Amino acid sequence: MDSFGMCCVKYLLFLFNLLFALSGIVILTVGILIQQMYYTYQQFIDEKLFSAPMILIVVGVIVFVVAFFGCCGAVKESNAMLITFAVMLGLIFIMEVAGGVTGYLLQDDIHGMLETRMEDGMKDYGKHQDVTNSWDVLQYDLECCGVKSGEDWKPVFLNSTLPHSCCHGLPVDLECNLDKASKRGCLPALQTVLEENTMRIGAVGIGVACVQLIGVIFACCLARSIRREYETV
């Protein structure tokens, strides 16, 4: 390629792929962290909420393969590799937008889903170990108590005591009650956390997808230039 402009596009595309690989690490990391957080509170979270971070994890893995095609195609000036790169990048763009849109749409369902699952799970506290552990972890991590307040535990605990996890920082040999318990309900606390994470999913998915459109444009321009060069030979 003799064109200075296309030479610049070639090296810009190569540089873009290095950034593209880094974006894959970011996408993968965000997806895994959110997935682990969801798994911690899986007793309270509907399965459909797991779909958005899973999309990011899959996309993050695929990005490394796509970056390889992009780098090789740019360095070797391979028209086939560049076309493959552009097509795969387009598919990833669609997946990332889907993940971002899914994250935003799920926000409307969070409150009702959490309230139903929390109220149902509260009845099994002390009866099923996994439910008990989930409630204790939730209340300890988020420094909250009950669904909307500690009053929600009254039907479960017939006396004035509460789960010890309601009283963050209280020594284990002391009894936890409403006076010592956190005044913050777990429903608004967990809802805030989930909404922040769905916003992150949406921002990461759509933000990176928009940047990747630049890569598609570079790849198509370079592939067209290579094709024209072969046609003139």
C-alpha positions as CSV (number, residue, x, y, z in Angstrom):
1,M,0.0,0.0,0.0
2,D,1.5,3.3,-1.1
3,S,-1.2,5.6,0.1
4,F,0.0,7.5,3.2
5,G,-3.6,7.8,4.3
6,M,-4.2,4.1,4.2
7,C,-0.9,3.5,5.9
8,C,-2.1,5.6,8.8
9,V,-5.4,3.7,8.8
10,K,-3.4,0.4,9.0
11,Y,-1.4,1.4,12.1
12,L,-4.4,3.1,13.7
13,L,-6.3,-0.2,13.3
14,F,-3.4,-2.0,14.9
15,L,-3.4,0.4,17.8
16,F,-7.2,0.2,18.0
17,N,-6.9,-3.6,18.5
18,L,-4.5,-3.2,21.4
19,L,-7.1,-0.9,23.0
20,F,-9.8,-3.4,21.9
21,A,-8.0,-6.2,23.8
22,L,-7.9,-4.0,26.9
23,S,-11.6,-3.3,26.6
24,G,-12.2,-7.0,26.5
25,I,-10.4,-7.3,29.8
26,V,-12.5,-4.5,31.2
27,I,-15.8,-6.1,29.9
28,L,-14.8,-9.6,31.3
29,T,-13.8,-8.2,34.7
30,V,-17.0,-6.1,35.1
31,G,-19.1,-9.2,34.0
32,I,-17.4,-11.5,36.5
33,L,-17.5,-9.1,39.4
34,I,-21.2,-8.4,38.9
35,Q,-21.9,-12.1,38.4
36,Q,-20.2,-13.0,41.7
37,M,-22.1,-10.3,43.5
38,Y,-25.4,-11.6,42.1
39,Y,-24.4,-15.2,43.1
40,T,-23.8,-14.0,46.7
41,Y,-27.4,-12.7,46.8
42,Q,-28.9,-15.3,44.5
43,Q,-31.7,-16.2,47.1
44,F,-33.2,-12.7,46.4
45,I,-32.4,-12.3,42.7
46,D,-34.4,-13.7,39.8
47,E,-32.5,-15.8,37.3
48,K,-33.2,-13.4,34.4
49,L,-31.0,-10.8,36.1
50,F,-28.0,-13.1,35.6
51,S,-28.3,-12.8,31.8
52,A,-26.8,-9.3,31.5
53,P,-23.5,-10.0,33.2
54,M,-23.2,-13.3,31.3
55,I,-23.5,-11.5,28.0
56,L,-20.5,-9.3,29.1
57,I,-18.5,-12.3,30.1
58,V,-19.1,-14.1,26.8
59,V,-18.3,-10.9,24.9
60,G,-15.1,-10.3,26.9
61,V,-13.8,-13.8,25.9
62,I,-14.7,-13.4,22.3
63,V,-12.9,-10.0,22.1
64,F,-9.5,-11.7,22.4
65,V,-10.2,-13.8,19.3
66,V,-11.5,-10.8,17.4
67,A,-8.5,-8.7,18.4
68,F,-6.2,-11.4,17.0
69,F,-7.9,-11.3,13.6
70,G,-7.8,-7.5,13.6
71,C,-4.0,-7.3,14.4
72,C,-3.1,-10.0,11.9
73,G,-5.3,-8.5,9.2
74,A,-3.8,-5.1,9.7
75,V,-0.2,-6.2,9.8
76,K,-0.4,-8.7,6.9
77,E,-2.9,-6.6,5.0
78,S,-5.1,-9.6,4.6
79,N,-8.5,-8.7,3.1
80,A,-10.1,-11.9,4.4
81,M,-8.9,-11.4,7.9
82,L,-10.1,-7.8,7.9
83,I,-13.5,-8.8,6.6
84,T,-13.7,-11.5,9.3
85,F,-12.7,-8.9,11.9
86,A,-15.3,-6.4,10.8
87,V,-18.1,-9.0,10.8
88,M,-17.1,-10.4,14.2
89,L,-16.8,-6.8,15.6
90,G,-20.3,-6.1,14.3
91,L,-21.7,-9.2,16.1
92,I,-20.0,-8.1,19.3
93,F,-21.5,-4.7,18.9
94,I,-24.9,-6.2,18.7
95,M,-24.3,-8.4,21.8
96,E,-23.0,-5.4,23.8
97,V,-25.9,-3.3,22.9
98,A,-28.2,-6.2,23.9
99,G,-26.4,-6.5,27.2
100,G,-26.7,-2.7,27.8
101,V,-30.4,-2.6,26.8
102,T,-31.1,-5.7,29.0
103,G,-29.5,-4.0,31.9
104,Y,-31.6,-0.9,31.6
105,L,-34.9,-2.7,31.0
106,L,-34.4,-5.0,34.1
107,Q,-34.3,-1.9,36.3
108,D,-38.1,-1.7,36.2
109,D,-38.5,-5.3,37.6
110,I,-36.0,-5.0,40.4
111,H,-38.2,-3.7,43.2
112,G,-41.1,-6.1,42.8
113,M,-38.8,-9.1,42.3
114,L,-36.7,-8.3,45.5
115,E,-39.8,-7.6,47.7
116,T,-41.4,-10.9,46.7
117,R,-38.3,-13.0,47.2
118,M,-37.3,-11.4,50.4
119,E,-40.8,-11.8,52.0
120,D,-40.9,-15.4,50.9
121,G,-37.4,-16.2,52.1
122,M,-37.9,-14.5,55.5
123,K,-40.4,-17.2,56.4
124,D,-37.7,-19.9,56.0
125,Y,-35.1,-18.1,58.1
126,G,-33.8,-20.6,60.6
127,K,-35.4,-23.5,58.8
128,H,-33.2,-23.7,55.7
129,Q,-29.5,-23.1,56.1
130,D,-28.9,-21.6,52.7
131,V,-31.8,-19.1,53.3
132,T,-30.5,-18.2,56.7
133,N,-26.9,-17.7,55.4
134,S,-28.1,-15.5,52.6
135,W,-30.1,-13.3,54.9
136,D,-27.2,-13.0,57.4
137,V,-24.7,-12.2,54.6
138,L,-27.1,-9.6,53.1
139,Q,-27.8,-7.9,56.4
140,Y,-24.2,-7.9,57.5
141,D,-22.7,-6.7,54.1
142,L,-25.2,-3.9,53.5
143,E,-25.8,-3.1,57.2
144,C,-29.5,-3.4,56.9
145,C,-32.3,-5.3,58.7
146,G,-35.5,-6.9,57.4
147,V,-37.2,-6.1,54.1
148,K,-38.2,-2.5,54.9
149,S,-37.2,-2.4,58.6
150,G,-36.5,-4.7,61.6
151,E,-40.2,-4.8,62.3
152,D,-40.5,-7.3,59.5
153,W,-38.9,-10.0,61.7
154,K,-41.6,-9.9,64.3
155,P,-43.7,-12.8,62.7
156,V,-40.5,-14.9,62.5
157,F,-39.1,-14.1,66.0
158,L,-41.9,-14.3,68.5
159,N,-39.9,-12.4,71.1
160,S,-38.1,-9.1,70.8
161,T,-34.9,-10.5,69.4
162,L,-33.6,-10.2,65.9
163,P,-31.0,-12.0,63.8
164,H,-27.6,-11.0,65.1
165,S,-26.7,-9.9,61.6
166,C,-29.1,-7.0,62.0
167,C,-26.8,-5.4,64.6
168,H,-23.6,-4.7,62.7
169,G,-20.6,-4.5,65.0
170,L,-22.5,-5.9,68.0
171,P,-20.5,-8.4,70.1
172,V,-21.8,-12.0,69.6
173,D,-22.5,-12.4,73.3
174,L,-25.1,-9.6,73.3
175,E,-28.7,-9.9,72.1
176,C,-29.8,-8.0,69.0
177,N,-33.0,-6.1,69.2
178,L,-34.8,-3.2,67.4
179,D,-33.0,-0.6,69.5
180,K,-29.6,-1.8,68.4
181,A,-30.5,-2.9,64.9
182,S,-29.9,-1.1,61.7
183,K,-32.7,1.2,60.8
184,R,-32.2,0.7,57.1
185,G,-34.3,-1.9,55.3
186,C,-32.6,-4.5,53.0
187,L,-35.0,-3.9,50.1
188,P,-33.9,-0.4,49.4
189,A,-30.3,-1.2,50.2
190,L,-30.1,-4.2,47.8
191,Q,-32.2,-2.4,45.2
192,T,-29.7,0.5,45.1
193,V,-26.8,-1.9,44.6
194,L,-28.5,-3.8,41.8
195,E,-29.6,-0.6,40.1
196,E,-26.0,0.7,40.2
197,N,-24.8,-2.6,38.7
198,T,-27.4,-2.6,35.9
199,M,-26.4,0.9,35.1
200,R,-22.7,-0.2,34.9
201,I,-23.7,-3.0,32.6
202,G,-25.6,-0.7,30.4
203,A,-22.8,2.0,30.4
204,V,-20.0,-0.6,29.7
205,G,-22.0,-2.4,27.0
206,I,-23.2,0.6,25.1
207,G,-20.1,2.7,25.7
208,V,-17.6,0.1,24.4
209,A,-19.9,-0.9,21.6
210,C,-19.9,2.7,20.3
211,V,-16.1,2.8,20.4
212,Q,-15.9,-0.5,18.5
213,L,-17.8,1.1,15.6
214,I,-14.6,3.0,14.9
215,G,-12.8,-0.3,14.5
216,V,-15.4,-1.5,12.0
217,I,-15.0,1.7,9.9
218,F,-11.1,1.3,10.0
219,A,-11.3,-2.4,9.0
220,C,-13.7,-1.7,6.1
221,C,-11.6,1.2,4.8
222,L,-8.4,-0.9,4.9
223,A,-10.1,-3.9,3.3
224,R,-11.5,-1.8,0.5
225,S,-8.1,-0.2,-0.1
226,I,-6.4,-3.6,-0.2
227,R,-9.1,-4.9,-2.6
228,R,-8.6,-1.9,-5.0
229,E,-4.8,-2.4,-4.9
230,Y,-5.2,-6.0,-6.0
231,E,-7.7,-5.0,-8.7
232,T,-5.2,-2.5,-10.2
233,V,-2.4,-5.1,-10.3
